[in-house]
Amino acid sequence: MISIMAQECSNMAMNTTNAALPRHTGRALLPALAHLYGAIPLAVVVALIALAPTDPHDFWWHLRIGRIVAEAGIPRTNMFAWTVPTDQPFVYAAWLSDWLFYQAYLLAGLQGPAQVRNLLGMLAFALVLLDARRRSGSWRLAGLAVLLAGAMTINNLTTRPQNWAWAPFMAYVVLLGAYTARQVEWPALLALPPLMLFWVNVHGSFVLGLALLALCCAGEGMRMLLRQPDAPDRRRVAALGTTAVATLAATVINPIGANIFGYVLKLLTDPPIQGLVNEWQPPTVRSLAGQAFFLAVLLLIAALALGRRRLSLTDTLLLCAFLWLAWSGMRHVVWFGMLAMPMLAQCLAHPASRSLPQRGDPFAGIVALVLIAGVVALQPPCKPLLALPAPYRALFADVPGAPLIYSADTPVGAAAYLRDHPGGRLFNDMAYGSYLIWALPEPQVFVDTRVELYPLALWEDYLALSEARNYATLIERYGIDRALLSRSRQAPLVAALANDPGWVVEYEDRFSILYRRER
């Protein structure tokens, strides 16, 4: 991958064949007009990432675990919920990403994790741009690939451990794609096992790296056996196989060893996750990311049928496998977008297109500086200084030291009240549970977003309570005497308790309300 990036950087730095002359040395450092076709879409996607609020669902409890990892080591039990035993085992597989987020918090406060999210997104989509340019030879098509991949990620931009997996995934895609296209040699594959050592400890999507390798081995092996044009020889296929074995060995270097595969299997088969969590459901046209996904699929079908370039057998296997994955769950559309959109650029490219030296242009340099300044201005330290419209500012909670980062439904005020008025058995909105784990000194929540921790029966009771179905009986069964509710997500229970003389309001704000049971 380093060799690929070096080649692209050298192309960007070249002027004409006379670029070595002194009068051209200034322009040699400037981007060309053609580069803006890639730079502008990349800047747009990076800006969207920076503008996206971080919702409370899948961030705050990870930050608390990061603190525990830093101070006491990796935990292995429930710890935070009163509805299941405190010693019930739980796998904190994303322990390294949690620790890294906490280190960012120590360095820059609550702005730190969001800043890291922005940088990781920029790196991942820069790799998408690089891969699309490598495949198509066109900055215009590479920019289109970035825009489409970014649109498919629009529902998945919150700060969460998955952020740390974006760049490793794209590094695998770029390196394996360049290797199967004979653009790099086997030493480039040496980067994959060490990269897996990082990936397996930050996010469960590490299995996608193994899938990429397995599909490349199968595809290249079939190409060799079928003696297709430009098929690899046995040495190149053997190098892929050796890399796959070494990468598989690297996956067991984590706190639970080979049991990490059991953890991933549990996530993929856990009834509450598969049945109740929206992002694990198939994509629909009701979301922007779903619309972008279906549009991309239609474009791919047209490009495969009418395009002037064809995908290799290996690329076809990869495309089909990740399309199936994306079709099974909205959570996986991000991976399909990053992998498939560079392939779309390749199919749309002219067969004779190739990389050519580009003349540096002062206007392009000015535009590039403006893009850089715009991206910098949207980062956490600078964004509050911008004259952003009031409706956008209303999307965020007033988190001390971190304005315009965390979504407005983060229960900052309610948690502060509970911190000053502890006690009782609390029923809470699932997303609020994540923030309470971080904000309270000794949190004891009903449920939180560690979905696989709780049995399906408990989730069914949680939904029944939230919808005010037989709520009085369930409250008695669990001994609930306080309820922190989301006005929007739990509106039926909010209304029911408001009309129940046995409950009084302790605290309320625009998004949440806290009830106490009168005995």
TORLUMMAR-656941 format. One line per 4 residues: for each residue x, y, z of C-alpha. Coordinates in steps of 0.05 Angstrom, whole numbers, padded with zeros to 5 digits. Example, Ala and Ser with C-alpha at 12.3 -4.5 7.8 and 13.67 -1.06 7.14 Angstrom:
// residues 2
00246 -00090 00156; 00273 -00021 00143
END
This chain:
// residues 519
00000 00000 00000; 00058 00047 00015; 00084 00037 -00056; 00016 00052 -00085
00009 00116 -00045; 00080 00137 -00063; 00064 00127 -00137; 00001 00169 -00132
00037 00224 -00093; 00091 00226 -00145; 00039 00233 -00200; 00007 00291 -00163
00074 00325 -00155; 00094 00319 -00229; 00084 00375 -00278; 00105 00368 -00350
00168 00334 -00375; 00203 00400 -00362; 00181 00402 -00289; 00254 00397 -00267
00269 00466 -00294; 00273 00520 -00241; 00215 00559 -00268; 00169 00500 -00255
00192 00480 -00185; 00136 00520 -00153; 00082 00487 -00194; 00110 00418 -00179
00085 00427 -00108; 00015 00446 -00130; -00044 00400 -00144; -00072 00398 -00214
-00143 00416 -00233; -00158 00343 -00245; -00141 00327 -00173; -00199 00371 -00150
-00248 00319 -00177; -00224 00274 -00122; -00208 00325 -00069; -00275 00360 -00068
-00318 00297 -00058; -00269 00273 -00004; -00275 00340 00031; -00351 00336 00027
-00352 00267 00059; -00303 00287 00113; -00346 00349 00128; -00408 00305 00134
-00371 00261 00184; -00350 00322 00225; -00421 00350 00224; -00454 00284 00246
-00477 00284 00319; -00455 00227 00364; -00517 00195 00393; -00516 00163 00462
-00531 00092 00441; -00463 00061 00428; -00410 00109 00453; -00414 00126 00527
-00411 00057 00557; -00350 00043 00513; -00316 00105 00541; -00330 00079 00612
-00300 00012 00594; -00239 00049 00565; -00229 00081 00633; -00235 00014 00669
-00186 -00018 00620; -00136 00038 00633; -00143 00035 00708; -00157 -00038 00725
-00152 -00081 00663; -00203 -00112 00617; -00269 -00128 00653; -00304 -00194 00640
-00373 -00187 00673; -00437 -00146 00670; -00418 -00093 00722; -00472 -00040 00707
-00542 -00071 00703; -00586 -00090 00762; -00631 -00135 00720; -00578 -00189 00709
-00526 -00215 00758; -00466 -00169 00766; -00419 -00228 00755; -00453 -00251 00691
-00399 -00259 00638; -00394 -00209 00582; -00341 -00203 00527; -00313 -00133 00518
-00283 -00151 00450; -00272 -00078 00430; -00228 -00065 00491; -00172 -00033 00451
-00217 00017 00415; -00249 00033 00482; -00180 00046 00512; -00159 00088 00452
-00222 00131 00458; -00208 00140 00531; -00137 00162 00516; -00165 00213 00467
-00211 00236 00523; -00152 00245 00570; -00115 00286 00517; -00172 00331 00493
-00232 00320 00538; -00298 00299 00507; -00277 00332 00442; -00222 00280 00434
-00262 00218 00414; -00302 00258 00362; -00238 00286 00334; -00210 00216 00328
-00274 00193 00293; -00265 00249 00242; -00192 00231 00228; -00208 00157 00221
-00264 00173 00172; -00218 00218 00131; -00165 00163 00127; -00216 00110 00107
-00247 00151 00051; -00179 00174 00027; -00165 00100 00017; -00231 00092 -00020
-00209 00149 -00065; -00140 00117 -00075; -00171 00050 -00093; -00220 00080 -00142
-00165 00120 -00175; -00121 00058 -00179; -00176 00019 -00213; -00203 00072 -00260
-00145 00119 -00273; -00196 00176 -00267; -00201 00227 -00211; -00273 00242 -00233
-00295 00170 -00225; -00255 00164 -00161; -00293 00225 -00133; -00359 00194 -00153
-00340 00130 -00117; -00325 00169 -00053; -00391 00206 -00056; -00431 00142 -00065
-00393 00105 -00011; -00401 00165 00035; -00476 00167 00023; -00482 00094 00042
-00446 00110 00108; -00489 00170 00126; -00529 00131 00179; -00466 00102 00209
-00424 00163 00226; -00433 00165 00302; -00372 00157 00346; -00365 00083 00362
-00314 00026 00360; -00331 00011 00288; -00294 00075 00269; -00228 00040 00284
-00244 -00015 00234; -00257 00029 00173; -00184 00041 00155; -00160 -00032 00167
-00217 -00056 00123; -00198 -00008 00067; -00124 -00024 00075; -00141 -00097 00063
-00183 -00078 00002; -00129 -00034 -00028; -00071 -00082 -00016; -00108 -00145 -00040
-00137 -00109 -00100; -00068 -00083 -00120; -00037 -00151 -00110; -00089 -00189 -00152
-00082 -00135 -00206; -00006 -00147 -00206; 00008 -00075 -00185; 00047 -00096 -00122
00088 -00158 -00105; 00084 -00206 -00047; 00123 -00163 00004; 00062 -00116 00006
00022 -00174 00036; 00068 -00174 00097; 00028 -00115 00124; -00036 -00155 00131
-00022 -00200 00192; 00004 -00143 00236; -00056 -00101 00215; -00102 -00159 00235
-00069 -00159 00304; -00096 -00089 00313; -00163 -00101 00280; -00182 -00162 00320
-00175 -00123 00385; -00214 -00061 00363; -00277 -00090 00330; -00312 -00155 00313
-00312 -00137 00239; -00241 -00166 00236; -00274 -00228 00206; -00284 -00187 00142
-00208 -00185 00134; -00207 -00261 00135; -00265 -00263 00086; -00228 -00216 00038
-00167 -00261 00040; -00207 -00325 00032; -00245 -00297 -00027; -00181 -00272 -00060
-00148 -00340 -00050; -00209 -00375 -00081; -00215 -00326 -00139; -00141 -00325 -00156
-00137 -00400 -00149; -00194 -00410 -00198; -00163 -00360 -00246; -00099 -00399 -00245
-00134 -00466 -00255; -00176 -00438 -00312; -00114 -00407 -00343; -00150 -00342 -00353
-00113 -00283 -00386; -00064 -00251 -00338; -00078 -00307 -00287; -00030 -00311 -00228
00022 -00365 -00224; 00029 -00415 -00167; 00078 -00371 -00130; 00030 -00312 -00126
-00028 -00356 -00104; 00017 -00390 -00052; 00036 -00322 -00025; -00038 -00305 -00015
-00050 -00372 00020; 00010 -00363 00066; -00014 -00293 00083; -00084 -00320 00098
-00055 -00372 00146; -00011 -00320 00181; -00070 -00272 00186; -00114 -00326 00216
-00060 -00340 00268; -00058 -00266 00285; -00132 -00266 00303; -00120 -00309 00365
-00075 -00256 00395; -00129 -00224 00437; -00152 -00230 00510; -00199 -00289 00495
-00159 -00324 00441; -00197 -00368 00392; -00261 -00355 00432; -00265 -00289 00394
-00298 -00328 00338; -00352 -00353 00386; -00365 -00280 00406; -00375 -00260 00333
-00420 -00320 00321; -00462 -00300 00381; -00471 -00230 00353; -00493 -00258 00287
-00543 -00307 00318; -00566 -00271 00381; -00643 -00266 00378; -00648 -00196 00411
-00595 -00167 00365; -00622 -00198 00301; -00695 -00186 00318; -00697 -00119 00354
-00638 -00076 00332; -00654 -00034 00271; -00584 -00032 00241; -00582 -00108 00237
-00645 -00108 00194; -00642 -00108 00117; -00635 -00039 00084; -00697 -00003 00063
-00712 00059 00022; -00737 00095 00084; -00666 00118 00101; -00617 00160 00061
-00564 00106 00067; -00614 00054 00043; -00633 00096 -00016; -00559 00106 -00033
-00549 00030 -00028; -00604 00013 -00077; -00582 00067 -00124; -00511 00040 -00122
-00536 -00031 -00136; -00574 -00006 -00197; -00513 00032 -00222; -00470 -00030 -00212
-00519 -00073 -00252; -00518 -00022 -00309; -00443 -00015 -00306; -00431 -00090 -00306
-00477 -00097 -00366; -00456 -00036 -00406; -00389 -00015 -00378; -00326 -00014 -00419
-00285 -00053 -00369; -00300 -00120 -00336; -00286 -00143 -00266; -00240 -00202 -00255
-00266 -00268 -00227; -00237 -00249 -00159; -00270 -00181 -00158; -00337 -00213 -00178
-00332 -00261 -00119; -00318 -00203 -00072; -00374 -00161 -00100; -00426 -00217 -00094
-00405 -00235 -00023; -00408 -00164 00003; -00473 -00150 -00033; -00503 -00210 00002
-00476 -00184 00068; -00504 -00114 00057; -00571 -00142 00037; -00575 -00179 00103
-00566 -00118 00147; -00561 -00043 00143; -00501 -00046 00190; -00461 -00079 00134
-00477 -00029 00078; -00416 00013 00098; -00369 -00045 00080; -00404 -00058 00014
-00399 00016 -00005; -00325 00021 00010; -00309 -00043 -00028; -00357 -00038 -00087
-00355 00036 -00107; -00283 00033 -00132; -00305 -00028 -00173; -00361 00014 -00202
-00309 00067 -00221; -00269 00014 -00257; -00328 -00011 -00297; -00345 00061 -00319
-00274 00078 -00338; -00250 00082 -00410; -00210 00020 -00429; -00151 00063 -00452
-00149 00110 -00392; -00084 00112 -00354; -00049 00156 -00304; -00016 00215 -00335
00029 00269 -00305; -00012 00330 -00284; 00010 00402 -00287; 00005 00439 -00222
-00044 00496 -00223; -00047 00557 -00176; -00122 00559 -00177; -00125 00485 -00157
-00077 00501 -00101; -00122 00557 -00076; -00183 00511 -00078; -00144 00457 -00041
-00126 00507 00014; -00199 00528 00020; -00220 00455 00026; -00168 00442 00080
-00190 00505 00117; -00263 00484 00113; -00249 00415 00140; -00206 00444 00197
-00261 00494 00214; -00311 00437 00225; -00267 00401 00276; -00290 00401 00349
-00245 00458 00373; -00267 00505 00317; -00338 00486 00300; -00371 00524 00358
-00340 00588 00331; -00376 00582 00264; -00442 00617 00250; -00480 00552 00242
-00556 00556 00234; -00599 00549 00296; -00636 00486 00272; -00568 00451 00266
-00546 00475 00335; -00611 00448 00363; -00589 00378 00344; -00538 00378 00401
-00538 00372 00476; -00504 00423 00520; -00446 00379 00542; -00395 00419 00582
-00330 00426 00544; -00358 00392 00482; -00408 00436 00445; -00439 00414 00379
-00415 00342 00385; -00464 00299 00424; -00537 00292 00402; -00592 00330 00438
-00623 00267 00466; -00562 00254 00509; -00591 00258 00580; -00540 00305 00608
-00587 00342 00655; -00624 00280 00678; -00558 00244 00694; -00535 00305 00734
-00600 00302 00773; -00592 00228 00787; -00520 00238 00808; -00545 00288 00861
-00606 00246 00879; -00585 00172 00876; -00624 00111 00896; -00682 00067 00874
-00691 00015 00821; -00689 00054 00756; -00724 00036 00692; -00690 00072 00635
-00691 00082 00560; -00639 00036 00528; -00598 00092 00497; -00599 00131 00563
-00570 00070 00597; -00506 00079 00557; -00497 00151 00581; -00515 00133 00653
-00460 00081 00653; -00410 00137 00639; -00441 00193 00679; -00460 00160 00745
-00407 00138 00795; -00441 00071 00808; -00491 00061 00751; -00545 00008 00758
-00588 00010 00695; -00647 -00032 00673; -00618 -00043 00604; -00567 -00010 00559
-00540 -00020 00488; -00499 -00082 00506; -00557 -00118 00474; -00528 -00189 00476
-00520 -00184 00552; -00595 -00186 00565; -00640 -00246 00552; -00695 -00239 00500
-00749 -00244 00554; -00721 -00182 00588; -00721 -00144 00522; -00793 -00164 00510
-00811 -00137 00579; -00772 -00073 00564; -00812 -00063 00499; -00878 -00078 00535
-00861 -00026 00589; -00840 00026 00538; -00906 00016 00501; -00945 00017 00567
-00971 -00053 00556; -00989 -00085 00623; -00940 -00036 00653; -00967 -00038 00725
-00956 -00113 00730; -00885 -00108 00702; -00868 -00051 00748; -00889 -00094 00808
-00851 -00154 00782; -00786 -00117 00776; -00796 -00071 00836; -00785 -00008 00794
-00793 00057 00832; -00761 00107 00784; -00765 00114 00709; -00721 00157 00664
-00758 00159 00597; -00747 00186 00528; -00806 00230 00509; -00803 00207 00436
-00781 00134 00440; -00825 00117 00501; -00884 00164 00491; -00938 00113 00511
-00906 00101 00579; -00894 00176 00589; -00968 00187 00578; -00989 00129 00622
-00947 00151 00682; -00970 00223 00673; -01042 00199 00685; -01023 00150 00740
-01032 00181 00810; -00979 00134 00837; -00924 00169 00799; -00897 00240 00803
-00847 00279 00760; -00778 00289 00791; -00743 00320 00732; -00759 00337 00660
-00729 00372 00600; -00742 00376 00526; -00724 00303 00512; -00728 00264 00577
-00771 00259 00638; -00757 00225 00705; -00815 00196 00745; -00815 00173 00818
-00863 00123 00847; -00903 00147 00907; -00912 00094 00959
END
